[in-house]
């Protein structure tokens, strides 16, 4: 893909951040990750730094209202697909896809942060140039086991491994889909992870690319603090 080609992206930034309440009484998209910079602002800037990009927010009404009240210039640079009711990730993307002009789109969760210096969305979108039958592609990464591992032999402890890197690959929360693929496979309401991805994999139209570099996710307060520290260190 030409690095100057316009990339259209959907950021999923709805959700109630239940695991962060009462500390965070609003969507995690509006949580600060750098001084004066919210998670949403950071991700929009990341996309902009990756090349020419048009950003569409799949956003719930409450988060949109709070964002508008901030009078942030961010709203001048993005398009919003507002959910008047909870649609789930699949329904949110299916609604937002109608605002996409190109035949494919980059999709990401607002709380999945790519730290790699070499990765750009165009790398994942290359899937559609290399595989004409592809309807979607997932960016894969590896993660650490959340606990220390105890090595035991005949009842005796031989050693410890602190939070080892797992061999399993997981989804990084970054995707690319064709417009036709979203229209065909995604639900009107509900999560696409449990429905659309399973069907696409069954039909052999879902591809993957492995991330070269680091990634962090923000699902709870501890992870938010880790993200803040890593982004300050950048």
N, C-alpha and C positions, 0 to 999 in steps of 0.2 A: 504494500500500500504506500502511495506517495505520502510523505510526511506532511505535505502542505494540504492534503485533502481534508475537507471539513468532516469532523467526526461528531455525530449526534449522540448524546449520552443521557441516560435517565438515572437520577439518583433517588433511591428509595429512602425517604426520610420521614415517613410516618411512624406510628408506634408510640406506646405510652411509657416506655422505659420503666416498666414495673419493678425491675430488679434494682432500680436506683432511687426509688421513693423511700422516705420523704425528702431525702437530700436533694433530689432533682425532681421538682414538681412539674416538669415539662419534658418535651421530647429531647432525647440525648443529642439530636442534631444541633440544638441551641446551647449545648454545654461548651464552655471554653476549653480549648486544648492548648492554646498559646495565649499569652497576654493580649486580651482584647479581640481574640479571634476564635470564633465558634468552630465546632467540628464541621458543620456544613460549609462555612466560609473556607476552611482549610481544604476541603475536598473539591470545591469549585475551583479554587486556585490551583490545586494539583492538576485537575483536568485542563485548565487553561495553559499551564506550563508545559503540558504534554503536546501542545500543538493547537491548531485551529479547532475550536470546540464549541458546539451549541449545547447548552445544558438545560434539561427539562427536569423539574422536581416533581416526583410523585409524592404529594404532601397532603396531610390531613388538614381539615379546616382550622383546628385549634393551633397547630404549629404555624400555619400560614398567617393567622391573625397575629400571633406573637412576633413573627418575623417582620410583618408589615409595621407593627408598632415600634420596632427598633429603628425604623426609617433608614435601613441599611441600603447603601448603593447596590448591594448584591442583587436586589430585585430588578434593577435596570438591565442586568446582564443575563437574566435567566427567564425561562418560561415555566409556568406552574400548571400542573394537572392536579386539581384540588379534589380530594375525596370528601364528599358530603356525608358519607357513611363509611364504616370500615370495610374495605374491599379485600384485605389480605394482600400479600405481596404479588400474587398472580393477577388478581383483579386490578391492582394499582398499575401494574405494567401494561395490562391489556387496555386500560383507559388511556394511559399516557402515550401508547404507541401511535394513537391516531394524531398526535401532534408531531410525529417524526416524518420528515420528508424523504429521507433516503431509504434504501431497501434493507438496511440493517442498522442496529443500534447497540451501543455499549451500555451495559446496565451494572450498577454497583450499589451495595448497601452503604449508607452514609457512615456506618460504624466499622467498616473494614478498611484499614489504612495500609497502603502499599508504601514501604520504606525503601524499596529497591531504587537505585539511581539509574538503572538501565531499562527498566520496564516502562512502556507506554501503552495506552489502550490500542493503538494501531497494531501491536504485536498480536493481540487476541483476535482482532478483526481480520487479520491475514488469513484466518481459517477459511473465510468465504471465498477468497481468491484461489486458495489451494484445493479446496474440496467443494465442488459445485453442488453436491447433494446435502451439504451441511446446513442445518437449520439453527444450530446453537453451538456455543463453545464455552467451556468453564475454565477459569484460571485456577490451577491446583497449587497447593503448597503443602508443607509439612509443619507439624506442630510438636511442642514438647508435652510429654505426659505431665499432668498437673501435680503429681506427687513423686516423692523419692522412691526408688526401687531398691528392695532388699534382696541381695543374692544369698541364697541358702543352699547348703549341701549337707545332707544327713543331719538336719536339725541345727547345724551350726552356721552362724552368719559369716559369710565370706567377704562381704563388702557392700557398698552402697553406690547407687548412681542417682544423682540429684536431677530430677526432672529431665530424663533423657529424651532426645529427639526421636520421635516415632518413625518407623519405616512407612507407615500408612500415609497416603495422600488424602488431603481434605480439600474441600472447596473454600476458596479465599473470599467468597462473597462478591466476586467480579465475574461478569459474564458478557457474552456477545450473542445476539439473536438476530435472525432475519425478521423482517416485519411480517412476512407470511407465516413464519414459524410461530410467532406470538399469537397471531390470529387463529391459527389452527389448533395449537396445543394448550394455550393458557386458559384457565377458568375465568368466568366473569366475576367470581367471588371465591376467595380462598387462596392458599399459598401455592406457589408454583413449584416449590421444592419437593412437595409431596405428590404432585400430580403431573405437571407438564414435563419436568425433567425425567421422571420415570417413563413416561410415554415416549419421549424423544429418544431415550436410551434404548427402549424396546424396538423402536423403528430404525435404529442405527443411524440417526441423523445428528447425534450429539457428540461433539469432539472436545478435546481438552488441550491445554498448554500448561507446562509447569513453570511456575514463577522462579526466576533466578534472583534471589535476594530475600529480604525480610518482609514480614507482614505482621500486623497486630490487629486485634479486634477489641471492641469496646462494648462489653455486655454487662458489666457491673462496675461498682465504684473502684475496686482495686485495679481493674484493667484501665479505667479512665485515668487513674493516677500514673500508671505505667506509660500510657500513651502520652500524657503531658510531659513526662520526663524525657521520653525518647524524642519527642518533637522539639523540645527545648535544646536537646543535645545536637540536633541536626545542623 
